[in-house]
Amino acid sequence: MSTAFTVARNTVYLSLSTSLALCIALGFNVFLARTLGVERFGEYSFAISFIALFSVLVEFSLDSVIIRDVARDPTTAGKYFSNTLALKGLLFLLTITLVSMTASILDYPSEVRLLLYILSLGLLLDGVTKCCVSLFSAAQRMQCPAALFIAERLLFALFGLVAVSLQGSVIAIVVCYVAAQAVTQLAGIVLVRQELRLKAEAVQYAFCKRLAQRASPFFAISMVAAVYADIDKVFLFSMQDEIAVGLYAAAYKLVTIPTRFSNAFHQALYPVLSQQANLSDRRLLTETYRRSMRYLILGSVPLAVGTTALAKPIICEIYGQSYVGGTVALQILIWAYALEFFNPFFGRVLFATGQQQIALAAVSASAGLNIALNIILIPRFGFVAAAVATLLSAGVIFVLFFYRMLCMFPNVSLGTLVFKPAFAGLVMWIVCHLLGGLPLIPLAILGAFVYCGCLVLTKAFSAEELLTFRRVLVLHTETLRRRREI
């Protein structure tokens, strides 16, 4: 089975699961935004973002080490699983202590602190689930991670709908969030034991120590990246109010949806990058990089252009008129997250090739800029300043990462990769602008057809790539048919 086929197959599994999970999550988030109102939705969004900052400590980027090392030597999976769970348990105890101390020092209202304490309980549950997912990713078996991803979103939506109808409080909603994580964790452990046939091995202090040391460069990068991603909502809550967080979070949740699809691609690709980077001949790695850049460009251009052109009707149709103030934030943030199609991919290339320090330096520079701009601009310009800070800091990461990619892959021409998608995106924007009076859904579909039509006319896809995707779709259809028969 070819590398391209394996990556394409795993990407399809993760993309399909991501599509379904995102539909569930988006529908439930829209329901929450409309039901709770801007202020309480802002309170809920702040609590989620605050805990996300501390979730990185429990993870400690141990999962990145698992994927890289177990992909190279599958016989070590059991040892990594047991020792990683032990480390995450200790880190969880440290994390809940830090959450409690931080919330007390910042003197958050008692209801907000209760939200944070409840969400803290889910950090260990999520950590165990991600450890299970990493083992499947290392084995390049993405079906189980896809199923877990869907299950967690579906359970949260179901539990949350019941909680809102009966209780209607933010506290009840976050309790449901943790309950969904608990069920998913148990399912993940069962799948690891049944599908991978792993048994618990003795925890070894020396191995745990080495594992923590090997993960520390990844952790530093992840910690800085988490600050970059979520600190803006924490600043908005502290410097403005819940309404500002609610408007900003509504736009933010929309722009992060496309990056879930690119993350599915990155997740499927990382084990392959790790294997190819371990070879003396870098031609395979170079070809994987070139093709990956093509696909990411093809996906990011229409999303950025289309969202910019249709931002106001998107906000109004999804959240309602009370959230229309977040339109400008959406138009700015979508370009930041178009860059986020590429930045995690560049980071994984650096991880796979052992260049974590370069990634850390780039992400640290960007996070420092993000924090400085938020502190300086938010008091005066509110959530629009937070969006601008996110875009500028994402641009810094992109420039620094891409410069390193140019040094590593000098024979890959960006201009050749960008020209056809850029042309298609320009035509798409013109059509959306000229026909802006049409209803949102028909106009969005028309824009997508125009973009795809331009790609077909300019022959942006090769015959080999079309054949590969056809084979993957046929395989996936056949797998579903067999499961139904069983």
C-alpha positions as CSV (number, residue, x, y, z in Angstrom):
1,M,0.0,0.0,0.0
2,S,1.5,3.3,-1.1
3,T,2.2,6.2,1.3
4,A,-0.1,8.5,-0.6
5,F,-2.9,6.0,-0.4
6,T,-2.4,5.4,3.4
7,V,-2.3,9.2,4.1
8,A,-5.4,9.8,1.9
9,R,-7.3,6.9,3.5
10,N,-6.6,8.0,7.0
11,T,-7.3,11.7,6.1
12,V,-10.7,10.6,4.7
13,Y,-11.5,8.7,7.9
14,L,-10.6,11.6,10.1
15,S,-12.2,14.2,7.8
16,L,-15.5,12.3,7.6
17,S,-15.5,11.9,11.4
18,T,-14.5,15.5,11.8
19,S,-17.3,16.6,9.5
20,L,-19.9,14.7,11.5
21,A,-18.5,15.8,14.8
22,L,-18.3,19.4,13.7
23,C,-21.9,19.4,12.6
24,I,-22.9,18.1,16.0
25,A,-20.6,20.6,17.8
26,L,-21.6,23.6,15.7
27,G,-25.3,22.8,16.0
28,F,-25.0,22.5,19.8
29,N,-22.8,25.7,20.1
30,V,-25.3,27.7,18.1
31,F,-28.0,26.3,20.3
32,L,-26.0,27.4,23.4
33,A,-25.3,30.8,22.0
34,R,-28.9,31.5,21.2
35,T,-30.2,30.0,24.4
36,L,-27.7,31.4,26.9
37,G,-27.4,34.9,25.3
38,V,-24.2,36.8,24.6
39,E,-23.3,37.3,28.3
40,R,-23.7,33.8,29.6
41,F,-22.2,32.3,26.4
42,G,-19.2,34.5,26.9
43,E,-18.9,33.2,30.5
44,Y,-19.0,29.6,29.2
45,S,-16.5,30.3,26.4
46,F,-14.1,32.0,28.9
47,A,-14.2,28.9,31.2
48,I,-13.4,26.5,28.3
49,S,-10.5,28.8,27.1
50,F,-9.1,29.1,30.6
51,I,-9.0,25.4,31.2
52,A,-7.5,24.8,27.7
53,L,-4.5,26.8,28.9
54,F,-3.9,24.3,31.7
55,S,-4.8,21.2,29.7
56,V,-1.4,21.5,28.0
57,L,0.3,20.8,31.3
58,V,-1.5,17.4,31.7
59,E,-0.8,16.5,28.1
60,F,2.9,17.6,28.4
61,S,3.1,16.7,24.7
62,L,3.6,13.1,25.7
63,D,1.3,12.1,22.8
64,S,3.6,13.6,20.2
65,V,6.4,11.4,21.5
66,I,4.2,8.3,21.5
67,I,3.2,8.8,17.9
68,R,6.7,9.5,16.7
69,D,8.4,6.7,18.7
70,V,5.8,4.0,18.4
71,A,5.4,4.6,14.7
72,R,9.1,3.8,14.4
73,D,9.0,0.8,16.8
74,P,5.5,-0.6,17.4
75,T,6.8,-3.2,20.0
76,T,7.2,-0.3,22.5
77,A,3.5,0.6,22.5
78,G,2.6,-1.1,25.8
79,K,5.5,0.4,27.7
80,Y,4.7,3.9,26.4
81,F,1.0,3.5,27.3
82,S,1.5,2.5,30.9
83,N,4.2,5.1,31.7
84,T,2.4,7.9,29.9
85,L,-0.7,7.3,31.9
86,A,1.3,7.4,35.2
87,L,2.9,10.7,34.2
88,K,-0.4,12.2,33.2
89,G,-1.8,11.2,36.6
90,L,0.9,13.1,38.5
91,L,0.6,16.1,36.1
92,F,-3.1,16.2,36.7
93,L,-2.7,16.7,40.4
94,L,-0.3,19.6,39.8
95,T,-2.6,21.1,37.3
96,I,-5.8,21.2,39.4
97,T,-3.7,22.9,42.2
98,L,-2.5,25.6,39.8
99,V,-6.1,26.1,38.5
100,S,-7.4,26.6,42.0
101,M,-4.5,29.0,42.9
102,T,-4.8,31.1,39.7
103,A,-8.6,31.5,40.0
104,S,-8.2,32.6,43.6
105,I,-5.4,35.0,42.9
106,L,-7.3,36.6,40.0
107,D,-10.4,36.8,42.3
108,Y,-12.9,35.4,39.8
109,P,-16.5,35.3,40.8
110,S,-17.6,32.2,42.8
111,E,-19.7,30.9,39.9
112,V,-16.9,31.2,37.5
113,R,-14.5,29.4,39.8
114,L,-17.0,26.6,40.2
115,L,-17.1,26.2,36.4
116,L,-13.3,26.0,36.4
117,Y,-13.1,23.4,39.1
118,I,-15.7,21.2,37.4
119,L,-13.9,21.4,34.0
120,S,-10.6,20.6,35.7
121,L,-11.8,17.1,36.5
122,G,-12.1,16.5,32.8
123,L,-8.4,17.2,32.2
124,L,-7.3,13.7,33.3
125,L,-10.2,12.0,31.4
126,D,-9.2,13.8,28.2
127,G,-5.6,13.0,28.8
128,V,-6.3,9.3,28.9
129,T,-8.4,9.5,25.8
130,K,-5.7,11.3,23.8
131,C,-3.1,8.7,24.9
132,C,-5.4,6.0,23.4
133,V,-5.8,8.0,20.2
134,S,-2.1,8.5,19.9
135,L,-1.5,4.7,19.9
136,F,-4.0,4.3,17.1
137,S,-2.4,7.2,15.2
138,A,1.1,5.6,15.5
139,A,-0.3,2.4,14.1
140,Q,-1.9,4.5,11.3
141,R,-5.4,3.1,12.2
142,M,-7.5,6.2,12.2
143,Q,-11.0,4.5,12.4
144,C,-11.0,4.2,16.2
145,P,-9.9,7.8,16.9
146,A,-12.5,9.0,14.4
147,A,-15.2,7.0,16.3
148,L,-14.1,8.4,19.7
149,F,-14.1,11.9,18.3
150,I,-17.7,11.6,17.1
151,A,-18.8,9.8,20.3
152,E,-17.5,12.6,22.6
153,R,-19.2,15.4,20.6
154,L,-22.5,13.4,20.3
155,L,-22.6,12.6,24.0
156,F,-21.9,16.2,25.0
157,A,-24.6,17.4,22.7
158,L,-27.2,14.9,24.0
159,F,-26.3,15.4,27.7
160,G,-26.2,19.2,27.1
161,L,-29.6,19.4,25.5
162,V,-31.1,17.6,28.4
163,A,-29.3,19.8,30.9
164,V,-30.4,23.0,29.2
165,S,-34.0,21.9,29.0
166,L,-34.1,20.9,32.6
167,Q,-31.6,23.3,34.3
168,G,-30.6,26.0,31.8
169,S,-27.4,26.9,33.7
170,V,-23.8,27.0,32.5
171,I,-22.8,24.8,35.4
172,A,-25.1,22.0,34.3
173,I,-23.6,22.3,30.8
174,V,-20.0,21.9,31.9
175,V,-21.0,18.9,34.1
176,C,-22.3,17.3,30.9
177,Y,-19.0,18.2,29.2
178,V,-17.0,16.3,31.8
179,A,-19.5,13.4,31.7
180,A,-19.0,13.0,28.0
181,Q,-15.3,12.9,28.5
182,A,-15.6,10.2,31.1
183,V,-17.6,7.9,28.8
184,T,-15.2,8.5,25.9
185,Q,-12.2,7.7,28.1
186,L,-13.7,4.3,29.1
187,A,-14.4,3.6,25.4
188,G,-10.8,4.5,24.4
189,I,-9.3,2.1,27.0
190,V,-11.6,-0.7,25.8
191,L,-10.7,-0.2,22.2
192,V,-6.9,-0.1,23.0
193,R,-7.2,-3.5,24.7
194,Q,-9.4,-5.1,22.1
195,E,-8.1,-3.7,18.8
196,L,-4.4,-3.2,19.6
197,R,-4.1,-6.1,22.1
198,L,-2.1,-4.0,24.6
199,K,-1.7,-5.1,28.2
200,A,-0.6,-2.9,31.1
201,E,3.1,-3.1,31.8
202,A,4.9,-2.1,34.9
203,V,5.6,1.6,35.4
204,Q,9.3,2.3,35.4
205,Y,10.6,5.4,37.0
206,A,13.7,5.6,34.8
207,F,11.5,5.3,31.7
208,C,9.1,7.9,32.9
209,K,12.0,10.3,33.5
210,R,13.4,9.7,30.0
211,L,9.9,10.1,28.5
212,A,9.4,13.4,30.3
213,Q,12.8,14.7,29.2
214,R,12.1,13.7,25.6
215,A,8.7,15.4,25.7
216,S,9.8,18.6,27.3
217,P,10.8,20.4,24.0
218,F,7.4,19.5,22.6
219,F,5.7,20.6,25.8
220,A,7.4,24.0,25.7
221,I,6.1,24.5,22.1
222,S,2.6,23.3,23.1
223,M,2.4,25.6,26.1
224,V,3.4,28.6,24.1
225,A,0.9,27.6,21.4
226,A,-1.9,27.3,23.9
227,V,-1.1,30.7,25.3
228,Y,-1.2,32.1,21.7
229,A,-4.6,30.4,21.0
230,D,-6.5,31.1,24.2
231,I,-5.0,34.0,26.1
232,D,-7.0,36.5,24.1
233,K,-10.3,35.4,25.6
234,V,-8.8,35.4,29.1
235,F,-7.6,39.0,28.5
236,L,-11.0,40.0,27.1
237,F,-12.8,38.6,30.2
238,S,-10.4,40.5,32.5
239,M,-10.2,43.8,30.6
240,Q,-13.7,44.0,29.0
241,D,-16.7,41.9,30.0
242,E,-18.6,38.7,29.2
243,I,-20.3,40.3,26.2
244,A,-17.0,41.1,24.5
245,V,-16.0,37.5,25.1
246,G,-19.3,36.2,23.7
247,L,-19.1,38.2,20.5
248,Y,-15.4,37.2,20.0
249,A,-16.0,33.6,20.9
250,A,-18.9,33.3,18.4
251,A,-16.6,34.4,15.6
252,Y,-13.7,32.4,16.9
253,K,-15.6,29.1,17.0
254,L,-16.6,29.5,13.3
255,V,-13.0,30.1,12.1
256,T,-11.7,27.1,14.0
257,I,-14.0,24.8,12.2
258,P,-12.0,24.6,9.0
259,T,-8.8,24.0,10.9
260,R,-10.3,20.8,12.3
261,F,-10.2,19.4,8.8
262,S,-6.6,20.4,8.3
263,N,-5.8,18.9,11.7
264,A,-7.2,15.6,10.5
265,F,-4.8,15.8,7.6
266,H,-1.9,16.7,9.9
267,Q,-2.8,13.8,12.3
268,A,-2.9,11.3,9.5
269,L,0.4,12.6,8.1
270,Y,2.6,12.8,11.2
271,P,3.4,9.1,11.5
272,V,4.4,9.1,7.9
273,L,6.6,12.1,8.3
274,S,8.2,10.5,11.3
275,Q,9.0,7.3,9.3
276,Q,10.3,9.2,6.3
277,A,12.4,11.6,8.4
278,N,14.2,8.5,9.8
279,L,15.4,7.5,6.3
280,S,18.8,8.7,4.9
281,D,17.2,9.5,1.5
282,R,15.0,12.6,1.9
283,R,13.3,12.4,-1.5
284,L,10.2,10.8,-0.1
285,L,10.0,13.4,2.7
286,T,10.3,16.2,0.1
287,E,7.6,14.7,-2.1
288,T,5.3,14.4,0.9
289,Y,5.9,18.0,1.8
290,R,5.2,19.2,-1.7
291,R,2.0,17.3,-2.0
292,S,0.8,18.3,1.5
293,M,1.4,22.0,0.7
294,R,-0.7,21.7,-2.4
295,Y,-3.6,20.2,-0.6
296,L,-3.5,22.7,2.3
297,I,-3.4,25.6,-0.2
298,L,-6.3,24.2,-2.2
299,G,-8.3,24.0,1.0
300,S,-7.4,27.2,2.8
301,V,-8.0,29.7,-0.1
302,P,-11.7,29.2,-0.7
303,L,-12.5,29.1,3.1
304,A,-10.7,32.4,3.7
305,V,-12.0,34.2,0.6
306,G,-15.6,32.9,1.0
307,T,-15.8,33.6,4.8
308,T,-14.5,37.2,4.3
309,A,-17.1,37.9,1.5
310,L,-20.0,36.4,3.4
311,A,-19.1,37.2,7.0
312,K,-22.2,39.2,8.0
313,P,-24.8,36.9,6.6
314,I,-22.9,33.9,8.1
315,I,-23.1,35.5,11.6
316,C,-26.7,36.5,11.3
317,E,-27.9,33.2,9.9
318,I,-26.0,31.1,12.5
319,Y,-26.1,33.2,15.7
320,G,-28.8,35.8,15.1
321,Q,-28.8,39.6,15.0
322,S,-27.6,39.9,18.6
323,Y,-24.1,38.6,17.5
324,V,-23.8,40.7,14.3
325,G,-21.2,42.9,16.2
326,G,-18.7,40.1,15.8
327,T,-18.6,40.4,11.9
328,V,-15.4,42.3,11.8
329,A,-13.7,39.8,14.1
330,L,-14.8,37.0,11.9
331,Q,-13.3,38.7,8.8
332,I,-10.0,39.2,10.5
333,L,-9.8,35.8,12.3
334,I,-10.5,33.8,9.2
335,W,-7.2,34.9,7.7
336,A,-5.3,34.0,10.8
337,Y,-6.8,30.5,10.7
338,A,-6.1,30.2,7.0
339,L,-2.5,30.4,8.1
340,E,-3.2,27.8,10.8
341,F,-3.8,25.3,7.9
342,F,0.0,25.5,7.5
343,N,1.6,26.3,10.8
344,P,0.8,23.0,12.6
345,F,2.0,21.1,9.4
346,F,5.3,23.0,9.5
347,G,5.6,22.2,13.2
348,R,5.1,18.5,12.6
349,V,7.8,18.5,9.9
350,L,10.2,20.1,12.4
351,F,9.1,17.6,15.1
352,A,9.6,14.6,12.8
353,T,13.1,15.9,11.8
354,G,14.2,16.6,15.4
355,Q,14.1,20.4,15.1
356,Q,11.9,21.1,18.1
357,Q,14.0,24.1,19.2
358,I,13.4,26.0,16.0
359,A,9.7,25.5,16.4
360,L,9.8,26.6,20.0
361,A,11.7,29.8,19.1
362,A,9.2,30.7,16.4
363,V,6.1,30.0,18.5
364,S,7.6,31.8,21.5
365,A,8.2,35.0,19.4
366,S,4.6,34.8,18.1
367,A,3.1,34.3,21.6
368,G,5.1,37.2,23.0
369,L,3.8,39.5,20.3
370,N,0.2,38.2,20.8
371,I,0.4,38.9,24.6
372,A,1.9,42.4,24.1
373,L,-0.7,43.4,21.5
374,N,-3.6,42.2,23.6
375,I,-2.4,44.1,26.7
376,I,-1.8,47.3,24.7
377,L,-4.8,47.3,22.4
378,I,-7.7,45.4,24.1
379,P,-8.5,48.2,26.6
380,R,-9.0,50.7,23.7
381,F,-10.3,48.6,20.8
382,G,-11.9,45.6,22.5
383,F,-12.3,42.3,20.7
384,V,-11.3,43.7,17.3
385,A,-7.9,44.2,18.8
386,A,-7.8,40.6,19.9
387,A,-8.5,39.5,16.4
388,V,-5.8,41.7,14.9
389,A,-3.3,40.4,17.5
390,T,-4.2,36.8,16.5
391,L,-3.7,37.5,12.8
392,L,-0.3,39.3,13.3
393,S,1.0,36.6,15.6
394,A,-0.1,33.8,13.2
395,G,1.7,35.7,10.4
396,V,4.9,35.7,12.5
397,I,4.8,32.0,13.0
398,F,4.1,31.4,9.3
399,V,7.0,33.5,8.1
400,L,9.5,32.0,10.5
401,F,8.4,28.4,9.9
402,F,8.2,28.9,6.1
403,Y,11.7,30.3,6.0
404,R,12.9,27.1,7.6
405,M,10.9,25.0,5.1
406,L,12.6,26.9,2.3
407,C,16.0,25.9,3.7
408,M,14.9,22.3,4.1
409,F,13.1,21.9,0.7
410,P,14.7,24.4,-1.7
411,N,13.4,22.6,-4.7
412,V,9.7,23.0,-3.8
413,S,8.4,26.2,-5.5
414,L,5.6,28.0,-3.6
415,G,4.7,30.1,-6.5
416,T,3.8,27.1,-8.6
417,L,1.7,25.7,-5.9
418,V,-0.2,28.9,-5.1
419,F,-0.9,30.3,-8.6
420,K,-3.9,28.2,-9.6
421,P,-5.7,28.2,-6.2
422,A,-5.2,32.0,-6.0
423,F,-6.7,32.5,-9.4
424,A,-9.7,30.3,-8.5
425,G,-10.1,32.2,-5.2
426,L,-10.1,35.6,-7.0
427,V,-12.8,34.5,-9.4
428,M,-14.8,33.1,-6.4
429,W,-14.6,36.4,-4.6
430,I,-15.7,38.4,-7.6
431,V,-18.8,36.1,-8.0
432,C,-19.7,36.4,-4.3
433,H,-19.3,40.2,-4.4
434,L,-21.4,40.7,-7.5
435,L,-24.2,38.3,-6.4
436,G,-24.1,39.4,-2.7
437,G,-27.9,39.8,-2.7
438,L,-28.6,36.1,-3.0
439,P,-29.5,34.0,0.1
440,L,-26.4,32.7,2.0
441,I,-26.6,29.0,1.2
442,P,-27.2,29.2,-2.6
443,L,-24.4,31.8,-2.8
444,A,-22.0,29.7,-0.8
445,I,-22.7,26.7,-3.0
446,L,-22.3,28.7,-6.1
447,G,-19.0,30.1,-4.9
448,A,-17.8,26.6,-4.2
449,F,-18.7,25.4,-7.7
450,V,-17.0,28.4,-9.2
451,Y,-13.8,27.6,-7.2
452,C,-13.8,23.9,-8.1
453,G,-14.6,24.7,-11.7
454,C,-11.6,27.0,-12.0
455,L,-9.4,24.3,-10.5
456,V,-10.7,21.8,-13.1
457,L,-10.2,24.1,-16.0
458,T,-6.7,24.9,-14.9
459,K,-5.9,21.2,-14.3
460,A,-4.9,21.8,-10.7
461,F,-5.3,18.0,-9.9
462,S,-3.2,15.3,-11.5
463,A,-4.8,12.1,-12.8
464,E,-2.8,10.1,-10.2
465,E,-4.3,12.2,-7.3
466,L,-7.8,11.8,-8.6
467,L,-7.3,8.1,-8.9
468,T,-6.0,7.9,-5.3
469,F,-9.0,9.7,-3.9
470,R,-11.3,7.5,-5.9
471,R,-9.7,4.4,-4.5
472,V,-10.0,5.7,-0.9
473,L,-13.7,6.5,-1.3
474,V,-14.4,3.1,-2.8
475,L,-12.5,1.4,0.0
476,H,-14.4,3.4,2.6
477,T,-17.8,2.6,1.0
478,E,-16.9,-1.1,0.8
479,T,-15.9,-1.0,4.5
480,L,-19.2,0.5,5.5
481,R,-21.1,-2.0,3.5
482,R,-19.3,-4.9,5.1
483,R,-20.0,-3.6,8.6
484,R,-23.7,-3.3,7.8
485,E,-23.8,-6.9,6.6
486,I,-22.0,-8.0,9.8
